[in-house]
Structures are given as C-alpha cells and as structure tokens.
Amino acid sequence: MAQALADGKIIGCGSLTVYTPVLAEIRSLGVDPDCRGNSVGSTLVQYFIRSATALHIPRVFVLTRAPKFFERLGFREERMNTLPEKVWKDCVDCPKRDCCDEIPMIYEINA
C-alpha cells in the first residue's frame, strides 16, 4: 500500500497486488476530490509501475471507471478474459460479475 500526504493528511492511496510473477494489479486507487488534477493519482500509478518493474513483473492492470486517466498514463483497454488470474481469484464471487461496470486496462512495462 502507498499513500500520498499533504500537510499530514492522506490525499491519495492505492496498492499493488501481485497475482503471478508476470502480472500485478493496481487496486483501490483513490485521490481526495479536492486534490484531483494535481498529479497525485498519476504519481501513485507511476510508483506502482516502478514497484512492478523492480519485481520484474512485465504486466500491470487495473479495473477502472476512469479509463481516460489510465490511457493518458500508457494503459490500453483489455478484454477481461485475458486476465484469468483476476477472474478466478476475485471476480468469480463478485455480485457484479455478469454486469461489471469496470473497464480492464493493462500496462506493458517492457513494451
């Protein structure tokens, strides 16, 4: 987990979850609404990408309702069926599994 702080207050957070030696997910990325547009989210995403790089993990994905944000950071839209690790670990028990409103996006580190 990582946090972004300003004046001792948490203004952003998220985590990197490793699924396999070649795949990780950025999860629960959030930024205080009053701090959006100040690079807090993109700085956290870049931190997680550097963390995955240090672990030699070549693919990082997100499930998001803000695809334009991640697209600007180099992510591209992906089909959920290309992420079976996520589907079988988390999505299989989700009540929204048949009507998911999140868009899968992936970042290829060595691309």
Long-range contacts (C-beta under 8 A, 24 or more apart in sequence): 2-44, 2-47, 2-48, 4-31, 4-35, 4-40, 4-43, 4-44, 6-35, 11-35, 11-40, 12-40, 12-41, 12-43, 12-44, 13-44, 14-44, 14-45, 14-48, 15-48, 16-48, 16-51, 16-52, 16-60, 18-55, 18-57, 19-85, 19-86, 19-89, 20-85, 21-56, 21-57, 22-57, 22-58, 22-59, 23-57, 23-59, 23-60, 23-61, 23-83, 23-85, 24-48, 24-52, 24-55, 24-57, 24-59, 24-60, 24-61, 25-60, 25-61, 25-62, 25-63, 25-86, 26-60, 26-61, 26-62, 27-62, 29-62, 41-69, 42-69, 42-72, 42-73, 45-70, 45-73, 46-73, 49-107, 49-109, 52-109, 53-109, 57-109, 58-108, 58-109, 58-110, 59-106, 59-107, 59-108, 59-109, 60-106, 60-107, 60-109, 61-86, 61-104, 61-105, 61-106, 61-107, 62-104, 62-105, 63-100, 63-102, 63-103, 63-104, 63-105, 64-102, 64-103, 64-105, 65-101, 65-102, 65-103, 67-103, 67-105, 70-105, 70-107, 71-105, 73-107, 74-107, 75-105, 75-106, 75-107, 76-105, 76-106, 76-107, 77-103, 77-104, 77-105, 78-104, 78-105, 78-106, 79-104, 80-104, 82-106
